[in-house]
Structure formats: structure tokens, C-alpha cells
């Protein structure tokens, strides 16, 4: 059976959402980030990214991580592309051209959007968005996101999803990165096609189930 390691409050959401879309059976092992614990190496500490038992599986100590039929993967984009190809049906690329497009959009999100998007998410999560320092961080991040978000806006202005005429793994990979900037509503509102696409993605039952599970998890 597929095993997915990682708490919901992490990049594991991408993989847990995809697993829900695919309808595949899996075991979920909630490995928490060590940085969230006072003493991650204590005997009483929950399983975390510095736990020796987890490091024997993933020496990088990162989440998500999966084990599947003897294969271990621990980069979220690689995990999702692998699972889509193995189980994906309509969510997977149907030919070489789509395969290239799925990889392009996935790595585009990781390299061009995620760093600045995470800065926005972190600033809001730490209740710093209304401070002078927080506003400065958000303003810089939003400015650096203008170009990649314009690219997405242009692409989505003529189609509902990133690849062809259907929802695919590329939409999950990119939507979960753009989501980090979603708290900055003024930024997202600037791009109506992007906003509508994000709402379509997040209205899916598998996303809602994942999000409900995330909300029920300890902060």
C-alpha cells in the first residue's frame, strides 16, 4: 500500500489532495516538522522530521515523503507527477506534449511563485500583516509575483484549466502554491481568471475533504 508521510499543515497537502482525487487507498503517517517542537529529539516527542526512524526512510528529513512498492520519493512535485502517471487516468498527461506541459507548470510554480507566495502566507499566519515590517514583506513579495501571476492570468483567460480542457495534476501542483498568497486578497483580485480558476480547483470534493482534515489537525 502507498504510505504518505507528513502532516496536513505542510506541502503534504498537495499529495493528500491528489490521492483523494485518484481515489487510491493509502496509509497516512502524520510526520510533523521538527521546528514546531520544543525538543524534537525527546523520547516523548511525536514522530517528526528529525526522528531517527523517519530519517532512515527520508535522509533529507522533509515532508511529504512516500513509500510505494519499494519506491521512496521525497520531493512533493516529483511525488505528485509519479502518482499521476501511475494511477492518474484523466489527471495524468495523455501524451508527451501534455507531459511536458505538466512538468513546465509544476516547476514554474515551484521556482517562480512559491518563494514569494510563502512569504505572504507566513506573514499572515504570524499575524504580522498589519505591522510595518509585515507590510513591507508583503509589498515586496506581491511585486515580485506580478510577472508570474500575469502569465497564469493570460493562460487561464482562454481556458478553465492549465492543460487542455480538464483538471489535471498540474492544477493541483500550481493551485497549492498559489494558495499561499491567497490571504493577500487584493493581489489575487487583480487577476480575475486566476481567481476563478483557483475557486474551481478548491470547490472540488477532494480538495474540500483535504482542507477539512487540515482544519481538524492541531495547529
Secondary structure as GFF3:
##gff-version 3
##sequence-region A 1 219
A	DSSP	beta_strand	2	5	.	.	.	ID=ss1
A	DSSP	alpha_helix	12	22	.	.	.	ID=ss2
A	DSSP	beta_strand	26	29	.	.	.	ID=ss3
A	DSSP	three_ten_helix	34	36	.	.	.	ID=ss4
A	DSSP	alpha_helix	52	55	.	.	.	ID=ss5
A	DSSP	beta_strand	65	68	.	.	.	ID=ss6
A	DSSP	beta_strand	71	73	.	.	.	ID=ss7
A	DSSP	alpha_helix	76	87	.	.	.	ID=ss8
A	DSSP	three_ten_helix	89	91	.	.	.	ID=ss9
A	DSSP	alpha_helix	96	108	.	.	.	ID=ss10
A	DSSP	pi_helix	109	113	.	.	.	ID=ss11
A	DSSP	alpha_helix	114	125	.	.	.	ID=ss12
A	DSSP	alpha_helix	132	156	.	.	.	ID=ss13
A	DSSP	alpha_helix	169	178	.	.	.	ID=ss14
A	DSSP	three_ten_helix	179	181	.	.	.	ID=ss15
A	DSSP	alpha_helix	185	189	.	.	.	ID=ss16
A	DSSP	alpha_helix	192	202	.	.	.	ID=ss17
A	DSSP	alpha_helix	205	216	.	.	.	ID=ss18
###
